[in-house]
Amino acid sequence: MVRILPTTLAITLLGAAALHAQVPILMYHAHPNLGYDETEFREHMDHLVEEGYTTITPDEFLRWRLYDEPLPPKPVLLTVDDNYILTYTSMYPILKERDLVIVNFVITNAVGVQGGLHYCSWEQLLEMEASGVVINESHSASHPHLSELNESQSRHELVASKRAMENNLDDRTIEHFCYPYGDYDERVIRQAIEAGYAAGYTVIDELNYRDTPVFELRRFWADGRSLESFREMMSYDDHIPAPPGEGWVLDNTSPHFTHEPTAWNLQEGAAGAHAGSYLRRGPGTGAVRVRWAVALPEDGWYRVHAWWPAPTMERASNAPYEIHHAHGSTTVRVDQRGNGARWNALGVFRFEDAAEVFLSNDTDGLLAADAIWIEPADPPAHDMMIVY
């Protein structure tokens, strides 16, 4: 289980929206009339695997959005609407073979229907969910335009669907709702909250940021996209250079970075800045800080590197990188007046679940917060941390 930050700390770090911290949600429909093609879908999933994306659950996304819980490297949330039978016969085997996860938004009145359109049955939903590959959530009872219904009718769509799924899926709690046709208004959002949902999903074709309303989450339409088009859509973080070896880069523009925007100055186009930008802050008491954090695929030993822009003499000589690891925390102070525009090793540490690195303004000069590289490493000879 990934460690969750205390709520007060998460709120302090989040403050106003860190607009660069973005997560894509993709929308599919497992029906050829709506653009689904099995070959294309397989190519999409292969691309995600090859490029190191990690599929996350809606709960993981929401914990990041609300409480800044660390996400895994290159997170993406997959969804499929309507519960058509190809979700089971086509998508499910492809996803299972690649160990990927998708959210299936279910129209409950249509479950098991085979006349005309063919939908998955409760038994098939249970099988897919038991595998851990498919997470079933609500897409209303009968898929109407909710804003066009009266208050009683729209409430019924939200409540009846939730109740049917919770009664038929091993008493699972259903907390995520997808608006049919992407149609919603303030009344529908209010009723979704009253019904016990935690988030609502739209068809707005955009990325999700830390200030995206949780009941108006955005999704990219992925059906019918060629591989080239899909690659282009998923290149939202291509501006972040790959590390020189194994592991993951956590840049100040990634969803793995948290800061209080009003307390830091964004510097763009600076010489030697990683991915073209960094954050700057003057010296202080250490009360102002940033955090890089990533949920790791496995526990183990990792080497932590830091990057800051080309050095200047106004920069801090004692920048404190605070690494939180399995044995506690270690602060490594570095001189940012030198060794800029390169990776600087901070040490080898054992992490469990997540790697977290903080940087505060307890310094004697200007502080630069830019990027961290987490690199898999061999364990030290004496099972102790090595600090360079």
C-alpha distance (Angstrom), angle and dihedral (degrees) to the residues before:
residue distance angle dihedral
M1 . . .
V2 3.79 . .
R3 3.77 114.8 .
I4 3.83 114.0 -111.8
L5 3.80 119.4 -143.3
P6 3.79 116.0 -118.5
T7 3.78 107.0 -92.6
T8 3.82 94.4 -117.8
L9 3.80 91.9 53.9
A10 3.80 92.1 46.6
I11 3.78 91.3 52.3
T12 3.82 92.2 46.3
L13 3.78 91.5 52.3
L14 3.78 96.0 42.3
G15 3.77 100.2 48.1
A16 3.78 107.0 144.8
A17 3.78 119.0 5.9
A18 3.80 118.5 -66.5
L19 3.78 92.4 -145.1
H20 3.79 97.2 -167.1
A21 3.81 93.0 61.2
Q22 3.79 99.1 94.2
V23 3.82 135.4 169.6
P24 3.83 124.2 -170.7
I25 3.81 122.7 -138.3
L26 3.82 115.1 -163.5
M27 3.82 125.6 -151.7
Y28 3.80 124.8 -150.7
H29 3.82 134.3 173.2
A30 3.80 114.5 -153.8
H31 3.80 94.7 -141.2
P32 3.84 128.5 94.1
N33 3.80 92.2 -137.1
L34 3.80 87.6 63.0
G35 3.79 95.8 48.1
Y36 3.79 102.5 -88.2
D37 3.81 115.7 149.7
E38 3.81 120.0 174.7
T39 3.80 94.6 -146.8
E40 3.79 91.8 50.8
F41 3.79 92.0 46.6
R42 3.81 90.8 51.5
E43 3.81 89.6 50.2
H44 3.80 90.6 49.9
M45 3.79 92.2 51.7
D46 3.81 92.5 45.7
H47 3.80 89.0 52.8
L48 3.82 91.3 52.6
V49 3.81 91.2 50.8
E50 3.81 94.4 44.8
E51 3.80 92.6 49.2
G52 3.80 94.3 48.6
Y53 3.80 99.8 -110.9
T54 3.80 118.3 160.4
T55 3.80 120.2 -146.1
I56 3.78 111.0 -136.3
T57 3.79 132.7 -163.0
P58 3.81 123.5 -112.9
D59 3.80 88.9 -112.0
E60 3.81 91.1 53.9
F61 3.78 89.9 49.9
L62 3.80 92.0 49.4
R63 3.81 93.2 48.3
W64 3.81 88.5 53.1
R65 3.79 92.0 46.8
L66 3.81 95.5 47.1
Y67 3.81 105.8 26.8
D68 3.83 105.2 17.8
E69 3.80 94.0 -117.4
P70 3.82 108.0 175.3
L71 3.79 116.1 -95.8
P72 3.81 125.0 -147.6
P73 3.82 120.5 -104.6
K74 3.83 116.1 -63.9
P75 3.82 96.4 -4.2
V76 3.80 122.5 -154.8
L77 3.81 129.9 172.7
L78 3.83 115.9 -145.1
T79 3.82 121.5 -156.4
V80 3.80 135.1 178.3
D81 3.80 122.6 -165.5
D82 3.81 133.3 -140.5
N83 3.86 102.7 14.2
Y84 3.81 96.5 -107.1
I85 3.82 115.4 179.9
L86 3.82 92.8 -107.4
T87 3.78 86.1 69.3
Y88 3.81 85.5 70.8
T89 3.82 103.1 30.9
S90 3.82 99.1 39.0
M91 3.80 115.1 14.3
Y92 3.79 98.4 38.6
P93 3.85 97.0 59.7
I94 3.82 91.9 45.3
L95 3.79 92.5 50.5
K96 3.80 94.1 42.7
E97 3.80 92.4 52.6
R98 3.82 90.2 53.6
D99 3.82 96.8 40.4
L100 3.81 92.5 -119.7
V101 3.81 128.6 146.9
I102 3.81 130.2 -137.5
V103 3.82 135.5 -178.9
N104 3.81 114.6 -127.3
F105 3.81 112.5 -155.2
V106 3.83 106.1 -151.2
I107 3.82 130.7 -151.6
T108 3.80 96.7 -148.9
N109 3.83 99.4 -159.0
A110 3.81 88.4 57.3
V111 3.81 98.5 49.5
G112 3.83 108.7 130.0
V113 3.81 94.3 3.9
Q114 3.83 111.7 145.2
G115 3.80 103.8 173.5
G116 3.79 112.4 102.9
L117 3.79 101.0 -25.0
H118 3.79 113.3 34.7
Y119 3.81 118.9 -137.7
C120 3.82 133.3 -172.3
S121 3.80 117.1 -96.1
W122 3.81 126.8 -126.3
E123 3.81 88.6 -104.8
Q124 3.80 90.8 55.5
L125 3.79 91.3 46.4
L126 3.80 90.0 52.4
E127 3.80 91.8 48.9
M128 3.79 93.5 50.4
E129 3.78 92.8 45.7
A130 3.80 93.2 48.6
S131 3.81 88.7 57.0
G132 3.80 91.3 59.3
V133 3.81 90.0 -126.7
V134 3.82 99.2 99.7
I135 3.80 126.9 43.4
N136 3.79 112.3 -165.2
E137 3.80 119.2 -145.1
S138 3.81 136.7 165.0
H139 3.81 128.5 -72.3
S140 3.84 95.3 167.7
A141 3.80 130.3 -88.6
S142 3.82 99.7 -84.7
H143 3.84 107.1 3.4
P144 3.85 100.9 -113.2
H145 3.79 130.4 158.0
L146 3.80 94.9 -90.0
S147 3.80 97.3 -160.2
E148 3.82 89.8 57.9
L149 3.82 94.0 56.9
N150 3.76 125.7 85.2
E151 3.80 118.0 -104.8
S152 3.80 95.2 -95.5
Q153 3.79 93.8 48.7
S154 3.80 95.7 48.3
R155 3.81 91.3 47.0
H156 3.80 89.5 52.2
E157 3.82 91.4 53.4
L158 3.80 90.9 54.2
V159 3.79 98.4 41.2
A160 3.82 100.0 38.9
S161 3.80 92.9 50.6
K162 3.79 92.5 49.6
R163 3.78 92.2 47.5
A164 3.82 94.2 48.0
M165 3.79 92.8 51.1
E166 3.78 94.5 46.3
N167 3.82 90.5 49.4
N168 3.81 93.9 49.3
L169 3.80 103.7 36.7
D170 3.80 103.6 63.9
D171 3.80 93.9 -80.0
R172 3.79 93.2 -61.7
T173 3.78 117.6 170.0
I174 3.82 110.0 -117.8
E175 3.81 110.8 -150.3
H176 3.81 106.8 155.1
F177 3.81 123.8 78.5
C178 3.80 129.4 -169.4
Y179 3.84 115.2 -156.2
P180 3.83 111.2 -126.9
Y181 3.82 109.1 -115.9
G182 3.80 86.7 -0.8
D183 3.81 86.4 -82.1
Y184 3.80 116.6 150.3
D185 3.78 142.3 128.4
E186 3.80 137.6 -173.2
R187 3.80 91.6 -76.4
V188 3.80 92.9 53.3
I189 3.81 91.3 49.0
R190 3.81 90.3 50.3
Q191 3.81 91.2 50.0
A192 3.81 91.6 47.7
I193 3.80 89.6 54.7
E194 3.81 91.6 46.8
A195 3.82 90.3 49.8
G196 3.81 90.7 57.2
Y197 3.79 102.8 -102.2
A198 3.81 119.2 145.4
A199 3.81 100.0 -159.6
G200 3.79 143.0 15.0
Y201 3.82 128.0 -146.9
T202 3.80 124.8 -146.4
V203 3.82 135.3 -175.2
I204 3.82 93.6 -116.9
D205 3.80 105.2 137.5
E206 3.82 100.6 -131.2
L207 3.80 144.3 99.5
N208 3.79 121.5 -94.0
Y209 3.79 120.1 -115.9
R210 3.76 134.2 -176.1
D211 3.79 90.4 -92.0
T212 3.83 96.1 47.2
P213 3.84 106.3 121.1
V214 3.81 109.1 -108.4
F215 3.81 91.2 -132.4
E216 3.81 92.1 50.7
L217 3.80 102.3 49.4
R218 3.80 114.8 167.1
R219 3.82 127.2 -127.9
F220 3.80 133.7 -168.8
W221 3.82 114.6 -132.8
A222 3.82 103.5 -122.6
D223 3.83 103.2 173.5
G224 3.79 115.9 106.9
R225 3.79 95.1 17.1
S226 3.78 117.9 137.1
L227 3.80 115.8 -129.7
E228 3.80 89.3 -103.8
S229 3.81 91.3 52.9
F230 3.81 91.0 45.5
R231 3.81 91.7 51.2
E232 3.78 90.1 51.6
M233 3.81 92.0 49.1
M234 3.82 91.5 50.8
S235 3.80 94.9 47.6
Y236 3.80 93.6 89.7
D237 3.82 91.3 122.0
D238 3.81 98.4 39.2
H239 3.80 88.7 112.2
I240 3.82 88.0 72.1
P241 3.83 108.1 86.5
A242 3.79 116.5 -129.2
P243 3.82 116.6 -109.9
P244 3.82 117.9 -100.1
G245 3.81 89.4 -113.7
E246 3.79 140.6 7.0
G247 3.78 123.3 -34.6
W248 3.78 136.4 45.8
V249 3.78 138.2 -59.0
L250 3.81 117.3 -137.8
D251 3.79 105.3 -160.4
N252 3.79 127.6 -172.0
T253 3.84 86.9 -109.3
S254 3.82 96.2 52.7
P255 3.83 129.0 95.5
H256 3.82 86.5 -112.1
F257 3.80 92.0 70.4
T258 3.80 125.1 82.7
H259 3.79 128.8 -173.0
E260 3.78 143.3 144.3
P261 3.82 102.1 -103.4
T262 3.80 95.5 -156.1
A263 3.82 90.5 57.1
W264 3.81 96.8 52.9
N265 3.79 135.5 56.4
L266 3.80 116.7 -134.0
Q267 3.80 111.5 -134.7
E268 3.80 115.0 -162.0
G269 3.78 127.8 -171.8
A270 3.80 92.9 15.9
A271 3.81 116.7 157.6
G272 3.77 110.9 -93.9
A273 3.81 95.7 3.1
H274 3.80 112.3 150.8
A275 3.84 109.7 -111.4
G276 3.79 88.5 -2.6
S277 3.80 102.2 -69.4
Y278 3.79 145.4 60.2
L279 3.81 139.3 173.8
R280 3.80 123.4 -107.1
R281 3.80 131.4 -157.8
G282 3.77 134.4 172.0
P283 3.82 123.3 -121.8
G284 3.79 120.3 -77.0
T285 3.79 146.1 139.1
G286 3.81 97.3 -57.8
A287 3.81 93.5 -101.9
V288 3.81 91.3 118.2
R289 3.79 117.1 66.7
V290 3.78 147.0 149.0
R291 3.80 131.1 -137.7
W292 3.80 135.4 -145.8
A293 3.82 113.1 -165.0
V294 3.79 136.6 167.7
A295 3.81 132.9 178.0
L296 3.80 104.4 -126.0
P297 3.81 124.3 -137.1
E298 3.80 89.9 -131.1
D299 3.77 140.9 4.0
G300 3.79 115.7 -100.9
W301 3.78 148.8 97.8
Y302 3.78 119.9 -41.3
R303 3.77 135.2 177.3
V304 3.80 113.9 -131.4
H305 3.81 119.9 -147.2
A306 3.81 129.4 -175.7
W307 3.80 129.6 -153.2
W308 3.78 127.1 -160.8
P309 3.82 130.2 170.5
A310 3.77 127.2 -91.1
P311 3.82 106.6 -54.7
T312 3.80 128.3 -103.6
M313 3.79 128.7 -175.3
E314 3.82 90.6 -116.1
R315 3.79 89.6 64.1
A316 3.84 122.2 103.9
S317 3.80 118.1 -87.4
N318 3.81 92.2 -159.4
A319 3.81 108.1 40.9
P320 3.84 106.0 170.6
Y321 3.81 115.0 -137.4
E322 3.81 106.4 -170.4
I323 3.81 111.2 -158.8
H324 3.83 116.7 -162.0
H325 3.81 110.0 -155.5
A326 3.79 142.3 155.1
H327 3.83 92.5 -77.3
G328 3.79 96.0 48.8
S329 3.78 125.3 -90.5
T330 3.79 134.7 -40.3
T331 3.79 127.1 -165.0
V332 3.79 116.3 -147.5
R333 3.81 115.2 -170.2
V334 3.79 117.2 -153.2
D335 3.78 135.0 -174.6
Q336 3.79 107.8 -118.5
R337 3.81 90.2 -173.0
G338 3.81 86.8 83.5
N339 3.82 142.5 26.8
G340 3.80 92.6 42.7
A341 3.80 126.6 159.8
R342 3.81 91.6 32.5
W343 3.79 139.7 80.5
N344 3.81 114.0 -88.5
A345 3.81 118.5 -164.3
L346 3.82 114.6 -128.9
G347 3.79 96.8 -177.4
V348 3.81 146.4 -79.3
F349 3.79 117.2 -75.9
R350 3.78 138.4 171.8
F351 3.80 113.8 -119.5
E352 3.79 129.6 -168.8
D353 3.80 118.9 -160.5
A354 3.80 97.1 -25.2
A355 3.79 141.4 21.9
E356 3.80 115.8 -138.6
V357 3.79 128.4 -175.4
F358 3.81 123.5 -178.4
L359 3.80 129.1 -167.0
S360 3.81 120.9 -166.4
N361 3.80 135.3 -172.6
D362 3.82 93.6 -113.2
T363 3.79 87.7 125.5
D364 3.80 144.9 118.5
G365 3.80 95.2 -126.4
L366 3.79 146.7 9.8
L367 3.80 112.6 -33.5
A368 3.82 123.9 -142.5
A369 3.84 119.4 -156.6
D370 3.79 109.1 -169.3
A371 3.82 125.4 132.2
I372 3.81 144.5 -19.7
W373 3.82 127.8 -155.1
I374 3.83 118.3 -153.9
E375 3.83 108.7 -160.2
P376 3.84 126.5 -176.2
A377 3.81 109.3 -115.4
D378 3.79 140.3 -176.2
P379 3.81 113.9 -100.9
P380 3.80 116.9 -98.1
A381 3.81 116.9 -100.5
H382 3.80 94.0 -109.8
D383 3.79 99.3 36.0
M384 3.77 91.2 -109.6
M385 3.75 133.5 120.7
I386 3.76 116.6 -91.7
V387 3.78 115.2 -147.3
Y388 3.79 119.5 -169.8
